[in-house]
Amino acid sequence: MRDIIEGPPESGEPPPRWRTRLVWFVVLALAGTTATATVAYAMRALLKL
């Protein structure tokens, strides 16, 4: 069975390309912003503001 959580990279293995890291950063930042806005608007609706 394949491991779900990967360990640290092997020594000598090249790091991911900068574009890949940048895309992951942007995706995670947008996901966090979207989740925060969703919770904020849901709370606002519950409080009827």
mmCIF file as Biopython writes it, N, C-alpha, C and O atoms, coordinates in Angstrom:
data_model
#
loop_
_atom_site.group_PDB
_atom_site.id
_atom_site.type_symbol
_atom_site.label_atom_id
_atom_site.label_alt_id
_atom_site.label_comp_id
_atom_site.label_asym_id
_atom_site.label_entity_id
_atom_site.label_seq_id
_atom_site.pdbx_PDB_ins_code
_atom_site.Cartn_x
_atom_site.Cartn_y
_atom_site.Cartn_z
_atom_site.occupancy
_atom_site.B_iso_or_equiv
_atom_site.auth_seq_id
_atom_site.auth_asym_id
_atom_site.pdbx_PDB_model_num
ATOM 1   N N  . MET A ? 1  ? 0.847   -1.179 0.000   1.0 0.0 1  A 1 
ATOM 2   C CA . MET A ? 1  ? 0.000   0.000  0.000   1.0 0.0 1  A 1 
ATOM 3   C C  . MET A ? 1  ? 0.894   1.246  0.000   1.0 0.0 1  A 1 
ATOM 4   O O  . MET A ? 1  ? 1.911   1.295  0.693   1.0 0.0 1  A 1 
ATOM 5   N N  . ARG A ? 2  ? 0.506   2.221  -0.769  1.0 0.0 2  A 1 
ATOM 6   C CA . ARG A ? 2  ? 1.282   3.451  -0.877  1.0 0.0 2  A 1 
ATOM 7   C C  . ARG A ? 2  ? 1.079   4.312  0.365   1.0 0.0 2  A 1 
ATOM 8   O O  . ARG A ? 2  ? -0.026  4.394  0.903   1.0 0.0 2  A 1 
ATOM 9   N N  . ASP A ? 3  ? 2.159   4.954  0.816   1.0 0.0 3  A 1 
ATOM 10  C CA . ASP A ? 3  ? 2.072   5.842  1.971   1.0 0.0 3  A 1 
ATOM 11  C C  . ASP A ? 3  ? 1.235   7.071  1.621   1.0 0.0 3  A 1 
ATOM 12  O O  . ASP A ? 3  ? 1.354   7.619  0.525   1.0 0.0 3  A 1 
ATOM 13  N N  . ILE A ? 4  ? 0.392   7.498  2.554   1.0 0.0 4  A 1 
ATOM 14  C CA . ILE A ? 4  ? -0.419  8.689  2.344   1.0 0.0 4  A 1 
ATOM 15  C C  . ILE A ? 4  ? 0.425   9.937  2.581   1.0 0.0 4  A 1 
ATOM 16  O O  . ILE A ? 4  ? 0.347   10.907 1.827   1.0 0.0 4  A 1 
ATOM 17  N N  . ILE A ? 5  ? 1.221   9.899  3.625   1.0 0.0 5  A 1 
ATOM 18  C CA . ILE A ? 5  ? 2.078   11.030 3.963   1.0 0.0 5  A 1 
ATOM 19  C C  . ILE A ? 5  ? 3.496   10.693 3.506   1.0 0.0 5  A 1 
ATOM 20  O O  . ILE A ? 5  ? 4.068   9.678  3.901   1.0 0.0 5  A 1 
ATOM 21  N N  . GLU A ? 6  ? 4.035   11.550 2.684   1.0 0.0 6  A 1 
ATOM 22  C CA . GLU A ? 6  ? 5.383   11.320 2.189   1.0 0.0 6  A 1 
ATOM 23  C C  . GLU A ? 6  ? 6.404   11.843 3.184   1.0 0.0 6  A 1 
ATOM 24  O O  . GLU A ? 6  ? 6.161   12.826 3.883   1.0 0.0 6  A 1 
ATOM 25  N N  . GLY A ? 7  ? 7.515   11.193 3.238   1.0 0.0 7  A 1 
ATOM 26  C CA . GLY A ? 7  ? 8.605   11.633 4.087   1.0 0.0 7  A 1 
ATOM 27  C C  . GLY A ? 7  ? 9.382   12.756 3.420   1.0 0.0 7  A 1 
ATOM 28  O O  . GLY A ? 7  ? 9.019   13.208 2.334   1.0 0.0 7  A 1 
ATOM 29  N N  . PRO A ? 8  ? 10.438  13.201 4.058   1.0 0.0 8  A 1 
ATOM 30  C CA . PRO A ? 8  ? 11.256  14.257 3.465   1.0 0.0 8  A 1 
ATOM 31  C C  . PRO A ? 8  ? 11.946  13.744 2.205   1.0 0.0 8  A 1 
ATOM 32  O O  . PRO A ? 8  ? 12.139  12.538 2.050   1.0 0.0 8  A 1 
ATOM 33  N N  . PRO A ? 9  ? 12.314  14.646 1.313   1.0 0.0 9  A 1 
ATOM 34  C CA . PRO A ? 9  ? 12.976  14.216 0.077   1.0 0.0 9  A 1 
ATOM 35  C C  . PRO A ? 9  ? 14.327  13.555 0.364   1.0 0.0 9  A 1 
ATOM 36  O O  . PRO A ? 9  ? 14.993  13.864 1.352   1.0 0.0 9  A 1 
ATOM 37  N N  . GLU A ? 10 ? 14.698  12.665 -0.502  1.0 0.0 10 A 1 
ATOM 38  C CA . GLU A ? 10 ? 15.992  11.999 -0.373  1.0 0.0 10 A 1 
ATOM 39  C C  . GLU A ? 10 ? 17.109  13.016 -0.576  1.0 0.0 10 A 1 
ATOM 40  O O  . GLU A ? 10 ? 16.920  14.006 -1.283  1.0 0.0 10 A 1 
ATOM 41  N N  . SER A ? 11 ? 18.258  12.787 0.028   1.0 0.0 11 A 1 
ATOM 42  C CA . SER A ? 11 ? 19.374  13.712 -0.162  1.0 0.0 11 A 1 
ATOM 43  C C  . SER A ? 11 ? 19.840  13.634 -1.608  1.0 0.0 11 A 1 
ATOM 44  O O  . SER A ? 11 ? 19.937  12.550 -2.184  1.0 0.0 11 A 1 
ATOM 45  N N  . GLY A ? 12 ? 20.118  14.758 -2.170  1.0 0.0 12 A 1 
ATOM 46  C CA . GLY A ? 12 ? 20.564  14.826 -3.560  1.0 0.0 12 A 1 
ATOM 47  C C  . GLY A ? 12 ? 19.414  14.968 -4.547  1.0 0.0 12 A 1 
ATOM 48  O O  . GLY A ? 12 ? 19.648  15.202 -5.733  1.0 0.0 12 A 1 
ATOM 49  N N  . GLU A ? 13 ? 18.169  14.831 -4.077  1.0 0.0 13 A 1 
ATOM 50  C CA . GLU A ? 13 ? 17.013  14.991 -4.962  1.0 0.0 13 A 1 
ATOM 51  C C  . GLU A ? 13 ? 16.783  16.480 -5.178  1.0 0.0 13 A 1 
ATOM 52  O O  . GLU A ? 13 ? 16.780  17.245 -4.213  1.0 0.0 13 A 1 
ATOM 53  N N  . PRO A ? 14 ? 16.589  16.909 -6.429  1.0 0.0 14 A 1 
ATOM 54  C CA . PRO A ? 14 ? 16.403  18.343 -6.670  1.0 0.0 14 A 1 
ATOM 55  C C  . PRO A ? 14 ? 15.070  18.824 -6.086  1.0 0.0 14 A 1 
ATOM 56  O O  . PRO A ? 14 ? 14.087  18.082 -6.088  1.0 0.0 14 A 1 
ATOM 57  N N  . PRO A ? 15 ? 15.036  20.066 -5.586  1.0 0.0 15 A 1 
ATOM 58  C CA . PRO A ? 15 ? 13.784  20.600 -5.042  1.0 0.0 15 A 1 
ATOM 59  C C  . PRO A ? 15 ? 12.786  20.844 -6.178  1.0 0.0 15 A 1 
ATOM 60  O O  . PRO A ? 15 ? 13.182  20.914 -7.342  1.0 0.0 15 A 1 
ATOM 61  N N  . PRO A ? 16 ? 11.499  20.972 -5.850  1.0 0.0 16 A 1 
ATOM 62  C CA . PRO A ? 16 ? 10.506  21.251 -6.889  1.0 0.0 16 A 1 
ATOM 63  C C  . PRO A ? 16 ? 10.821  22.570 -7.595  1.0 0.0 16 A 1 
ATOM 64  O O  . PRO A ? 16 ? 11.455  23.461 -7.030  1.0 0.0 16 A 1 
ATOM 65  N N  . ARG A ? 17 ? 10.367  22.668 -8.831  1.0 0.0 17 A 1 
ATOM 66  C CA . ARG A ? 17 ? 10.611  23.901 -9.594  1.0 0.0 17 A 1 
ATOM 67  C C  . ARG A ? 17 ? 9.892   25.062 -8.936  1.0 0.0 17 A 1 
ATOM 68  O O  . ARG A ? 17 ? 8.902   24.872 -8.231  1.0 0.0 17 A 1 
ATOM 69  N N  . TRP A ? 18 ? 10.399  26.277 -9.172  1.0 0.0 18 A 1 
ATOM 70  C CA . TRP A ? 18 ? 9.826   27.450 -8.520  1.0 0.0 18 A 1 
ATOM 71  C C  . TRP A ? 18 ? 8.405   27.703 -8.999  1.0 0.0 18 A 1 
ATOM 72  O O  . TRP A ? 18 ? 7.584   28.229 -8.247  1.0 0.0 18 A 1 
ATOM 73  N N  . ARG A ? 19 ? 8.102   27.335 -10.241 1.0 0.0 19 A 1 
ATOM 74  C CA . ARG A ? 19 ? 6.732   27.537 -10.740 1.0 0.0 19 A 1 
ATOM 75  C C  . ARG A ? 19 ? 5.750   26.651 -9.981  1.0 0.0 19 A 1 
ATOM 76  O O  . ARG A ? 19 ? 4.648   27.080 -9.639  1.0 0.0 19 A 1 
ATOM 77  N N  . THR A ? 20 ? 6.153   25.430 -9.725  1.0 0.0 20 A 1 
ATOM 78  C CA . THR A ? 20 ? 5.295   24.502 -8.980  1.0 0.0 20 A 1 
ATOM 79  C C  . THR A ? 20 ? 5.029   25.029 -7.583  1.0 0.0 20 A 1 
ATOM 80  O O  . THR A ? 20 ? 3.894   24.990 -7.108  1.0 0.0 20 A 1 
ATOM 81  N N  . ARG A ? 21 ? 6.057   25.518 -6.928  1.0 0.0 21 A 1 
ATOM 82  C CA . ARG A ? 21 ? 5.888   26.067 -5.575  1.0 0.0 21 A 1 
ATOM 83  C C  . ARG A ? 21 ? 5.021   27.321 -5.594  1.0 0.0 21 A 1 
ATOM 84  O O  . ARG A ? 21 ? 4.208   27.529 -4.693  1.0 0.0 21 A 1 
ATOM 85  N N  . LEU A ? 22 ? 5.191   28.157 -6.619  1.0 0.0 22 A 1 
ATOM 86  C CA . LEU A ? 22 ? 4.397   29.376 -6.732  1.0 0.0 22 A 1 
ATOM 87  C C  . LEU A ? 22 ? 2.925   29.044 -6.954  1.0 0.0 22 A 1 
ATOM 88  O O  . LEU A ? 22 ? 2.049   29.673 -6.360  1.0 0.0 22 A 1 
ATOM 89  N N  . VAL A ? 23 ? 2.652   28.062 -7.804  1.0 0.0 23 A 1 
ATOM 90  C CA . VAL A ? 23 ? 1.265   27.660 -8.057  1.0 0.0 23 A 1 
ATOM 91  C C  . VAL A ? 23 ? 0.630   27.137 -6.775  1.0 0.0 23 A 1 
ATOM 92  O O  . VAL A ? 23 ? -0.510  27.486 -6.469  1.0 0.0 23 A 1 
ATOM 93  N N  . TRP A ? 24 ? 1.348   26.305 -6.020  1.0 0.0 24 A 1 
ATOM 94  C CA . TRP A ? 24 ? 0.819   25.794 -4.758  1.0 0.0 24 A 1 
ATOM 95  C C  . TRP A ? 24 ? 0.533   26.942 -3.790  1.0 0.0 24 A 1 
ATOM 96  O O  . TRP A ? 24 ? -0.497  26.942 -3.116  1.0 0.0 24 A 1 
ATOM 97  N N  . PHE A ? 25 ? 1.431   27.910 -3.719  1.0 0.0 25 A 1 
ATOM 98  C CA . PHE A ? 25 ? 1.231   29.051 -2.834  1.0 0.0 25 A 1 
ATOM 99  C C  . PHE A ? 25 ? -0.030  29.815 -3.202  1.0 0.0 25 A 1 
ATOM 100 O O  . PHE A ? 25 ? -0.834  30.148 -2.331  1.0 0.0 25 A 1 
ATOM 101 N N  . VAL A ? 26 ? -0.207  30.094 -4.486  1.0 0.0 26 A 1 
ATOM 102 C CA . VAL A ? 26 ? -1.369  30.854 -4.950  1.0 0.0 26 A 1 
ATOM 103 C C  . VAL A ? 26 ? -2.658  30.079 -4.671  1.0 0.0 26 A 1 
ATOM 104 O O  . VAL A ? 26 ? -3.641  30.649 -4.196  1.0 0.0 26 A 1 
ATOM 105 N N  . VAL A ? 27 ? -2.648  28.786 -4.965  1.0 0.0 27 A 1 
ATOM 106 C CA . VAL A ? 27 ? -3.847  27.965 -4.737  1.0 0.0 27 A 1 
ATOM 107 C C  . VAL A ? 27 ? -4.213  27.947 -3.256  1.0 0.0 27 A 1 
ATOM 108 O O  . VAL A ? 27 ? -5.382  28.112 -2.908  1.0 0.0 27 A 1 
ATOM 109 N N  . LEU A ? 28 ? -3.239  27.750 -2.393  1.0 0.0 28 A 1 
ATOM 110 C CA . LEU A ? 28 ? -3.520  27.714 -0.956  1.0 0.0 28 A 1 
ATOM 111 C C  . LEU A ? 28 ? -3.967  29.079 -0.427  1.0 0.0 28 A 1 
ATOM 112 O O  . LEU A ? 28 ? -4.836  29.149 0.442   1.0 0.0 28 A 1 
ATOM 113 N N  . ALA A ? 29 ? -3.386  30.153 -0.939  1.0 0.0 29 A 1 
ATOM 114 C CA . ALA A ? 29 ? -3.785  31.495 -0.510  1.0 0.0 29 A 1 
ATOM 115 C C  . ALA A ? 29 ? -5.227  31.787 -0.926  1.0 0.0 29 A 1 
ATOM 116 O O  . ALA A ? 29 ? -6.000  32.326 -0.135  1.0 0.0 29 A 1 
ATOM 117 N N  . LEU A ? 30 ? -5.591  31.439 -2.145  1.0 0.0 30 A 1 
ATOM 118 C CA . LEU A ? 30 ? -6.963  31.651 -2.614  1.0 0.0 30 A 1 
ATOM 119 C C  . LEU A ? 30 ? -7.953  30.775 -1.842  1.0 0.0 30 A 1 
ATOM 120 O O  . LEU A ? 30 ? -9.055  31.219 -1.519  1.0 0.0 30 A 1 
ATOM 121 N N  . ALA A ? 31 ? -7.572  29.558 -1.552  1.0 0.0 31 A 1 
ATOM 122 C CA . ALA A ? 31 ? -8.453  28.668 -0.789  1.0 0.0 31 A 1 
ATOM 123 C C  . ALA A ? 31 ? -8.686  29.219 0.620   1.0 0.0 31 A 1 
ATOM 124 O O  . ALA A ? 31 ? -9.808  29.182 1.126   1.0 0.0 31 A 1 
ATOM 125 N N  . GLY A ? 32 ? -7.644  29.721 1.240   1.0 0.0 32 A 1 
ATOM 126 C CA . GLY A ? 32 ? -7.785  30.299 2.572   1.0 0.0 32 A 1 
ATOM 127 C C  . GLY A ? 32 ? -8.653  31.545 2.567   1.0 0.0 32 A 1 
ATOM 128 O O  . GLY A ? 32 ? -9.483  31.735 3.456   1.0 0.0 32 A 1 
ATOM 129 N N  . THR A ? 33 ? -8.463  32.382 1.579   1.0 0.0 33 A 1 
ATOM 130 C CA . THR A ? 33 ? -9.268  33.600 1.454   1.0 0.0 33 A 1 
ATOM 131 C C  . THR A ? 33 ? -10.731 33.263 1.212   1.0 0.0 33 A 1 
ATOM 132 O O  . THR A ? 33 ? -11.619 33.881 1.799   1.0 0.0 33 A 1 
ATOM 133 N N  . THR A ? 34 ? -10.982 32.288 0.353   1.0 0.0 34 A 1 
ATOM 134 C CA . THR A ? 34 ? -12.350 31.872 0.053   1.0 0.0 34 A 1 
ATOM 135 C C  . THR A ? 34 ? -13.029 31.283 1.287   1.0 0.0 34 A 1 
ATOM 136 O O  . THR A ? 34 ? -14.189 31.587 1.567   1.0 0.0 34 A 1 
ATOM 137 N N  . ALA A ? 35 ? -12.317 30.455 2.011   1.0 0.0 35 A 1 
ATOM 138 C CA . ALA A ? 35 ? -12.890 29.855 3.225   1.0 0.0 35 A 1 
ATOM 139 C C  . ALA A ? 35 ? -13.207 30.925 4.262   1.0 0.0 35 A 1 
ATOM 140 O O  . ALA A ? 35 ? -14.256 30.876 4.904   1.0 0.0 35 A 1 
ATOM 141 N N  . THR A ? 36 ? -12.314 31.882 4.428   1.0 0.0 36 A 1 
ATOM 142 C CA . THR A ? 36 ? -12.542 32.951 5.399   1.0 0.0 36 A 1 
ATOM 143 C C  . THR A ? 36 ? -13.745 33.801 5.009   1.0 0.0 36 A 1 
ATOM 144 O O  . THR A ? 36 ? -14.574 34.134 5.856   1.0 0.0 36 A 1 
ATOM 145 N N  . ALA A ? 37 ? -13.842 34.148 3.736   1.0 0.0 37 A 1 
ATOM 146 C CA . ALA A ? 37 ? -14.977 34.950 3.264   1.0 0.0 37 A 1 
ATOM 147 C C  . ALA A ? 37 ? -16.289 34.185 3.417   1.0 0.0 37 A 1 
ATOM 148 O O  . ALA A ? 37 ? -17.307 34.767 3.791   1.0 0.0 37 A 1 
ATOM 149 N N  . THR A ? 38 ? -16.269 32.896 3.132   1.0 0.0 38 A 1 
ATOM 150 C CA . THR A ? 38 ? -17.483 32.084 3.265   1.0 0.0 38 A 1 
ATOM 151 C C  . THR A ? 38 ? -17.962 32.052 4.713   1.0 0.0 38 A 1 
ATOM 152 O O  . THR A ? 38 ? -19.152 32.220 4.979   1.0 0.0 38 A 1 
ATOM 153 N N  . VAL A ? 39 ? -17.054 31.840 5.634   1.0 0.0 39 A 1 
ATOM 154 C CA . VAL A ? 39 ? -17.427 31.809 7.051   1.0 0.0 39 A 1 
ATOM 155 C C  . VAL A ? 39 ? -17.909 33.181 7.496   1.0 0.0 39 A 1 
ATOM 156 O O  . VAL A ? 39 ? -18.878 33.279 8.250   1.0 0.0 39 A 1 
ATOM 157 N N  . ALA A ? 40 ? -17.254 34.234 7.047   1.0 0.0 40 A 1 
ATOM 158 C CA . ALA A ? 40 ? -17.647 35.587 7.446   1.0 0.0 40 A 1 
ATOM 159 C C  . ALA A ? 40 ? -19.048 35.922 6.954   1.0 0.0 40 A 1 
ATOM 160 O O  . ALA A ? 40 ? -19.853 36.465 7.711   1.0 0.0 40 A 1 
ATOM 161 N N  . TYR A ? 41 ? -19.352 35.607 5.696   1.0 0.0 41 A 1 
ATOM 162 C CA . TYR A ? 41 ? -20.684 35.905 5.167   1.0 0.0 41 A 1 
ATOM 163 C C  . TYR A ? 41 ? -21.745 35.016 5.803   1.0 0.0 41 A 1 
ATOM 164 O O  . TYR A ? 41 ? -22.882 35.450 5.985   1.0 0.0 41 A 1 
ATOM 165 N N  . ALA A ? 42 ? -21.392 33.781 6.144   1.0 0.0 42 A 1 
ATOM 166 C CA . ALA A ? 42 ? -22.360 32.902 6.821   1.0 0.0 42 A 1 
ATOM 167 C C  . ALA A ? 42 ? -22.668 33.446 8.211   1.0 0.0 42 A 1 
ATOM 168 O O  . ALA A ? 42 ? -23.828 33.456 8.621   1.0 0.0 42 A 1 
ATOM 169 N N  . MET A ? 43 ? -21.663 33.895 8.936   1.0 0.0 43 A 1 
ATOM 170 C CA . MET A ? 43 ? -21.883 34.473 10.261  1.0 0.0 43 A 1 
ATOM 171 C C  . MET A ? 43 ? -22.696 35.764 10.165  1.0 0.0 43 A 1 
ATOM 172 O O  . MET A ? 43 ? -23.558 36.033 11.002  1.0 0.0 43 A 1 
ATOM 173 N N  . ARG A ? 44 ? -22.412 36.545 9.145   1.0 0.0 44 A 1 
ATOM 174 C CA . ARG A ? 44 ? -23.157 37.793 8.952   1.0 0.0 44 A 1 
ATOM 175 C C  . ARG A ? 44 ? -24.627 37.493 8.665   1.0 0.0 44 A 1 
ATOM 176 O O  . ARG A ? 44 ? -25.517 38.189 9.156   1.0 0.0 44 A 1 
ATOM 177 N N  . ALA A ? 45 ? -24.876 36.451 7.866   1.0 0.0 45 A 1 
ATOM 178 C CA . ALA A ? 45 ? -26.255 36.077 7.562   1.0 0.0 45 A 1 
ATOM 179 C C  . ALA A ? 45 ? -26.976 35.571 8.812   1.0 0.0 45 A 1 
ATOM 180 O O  . ALA A ? 45 ? -28.152 35.869 9.023   1.0 0.0 45 A 1 
ATOM 181 N N  . LEU A ? 46 ? -26.263 34.803 9.638   1.0 0.0 46 A 1 
ATOM 182 C CA . LEU A ? 46 ? -26.872 34.295 10.866  1.0 0.0 46 A 1 
ATOM 183 C C  . LEU A ? 46 ? -27.205 35.410 11.837  1.0 0.0 46 A 1 
ATOM 184 O O  . LEU A ? 46 ? -28.194 35.331 12.566  1.0 0.0 46 A 1 
ATOM 185 N N  . LEU A ? 47 ? -26.384 36.448 11.850  1.0 0.0 47 A 1 
ATOM 186 C CA . LEU A ? 47 ? -26.641 37.568 12.746  1.0 0.0 47 A 1 
ATOM 187 C C  . LEU A ? 47 ? -27.568 38.611 12.128  1.0 0.0 47 A 1 
ATOM 188 O O  . LEU A ? 47 ? -27.927 39.593 12.777  1.0 0.0 47 A 1 
ATOM 189 N N  . LYS A ? 48 ? -27.951 38.394 10.877  1.0 0.0 48 A 1 
ATOM 190 C CA . LYS A ? 48 ? -28.885 39.277 10.146  1.0 0.0 48 A 1 
ATOM 191 C C  . LYS A ? 48 ? -28.409 40.714 10.112  1.0 0.0 48 A 1 
ATOM 192 O O  . LYS A ? 48 ? -29.150 41.642 10.436  1.0 0.0 48 A 1 
ATOM 193 N N  . LEU A ? 49 ? -27.143 40.882 9.708   1.0 0.0 49 A 1 
ATOM 194 C CA . LEU A ? 49 ? -26.603 42.249 9.592   1.0 0.0 49 A 1 
ATOM 195 C C  . LEU A ? 49 ? -26.693 42.729 8.167   1.0 0.0 49 A 1 
ATOM 196 O O  . LEU A ? 49 ? -26.290 43.854 7.869   1.0 0.0 49 A 1 
#
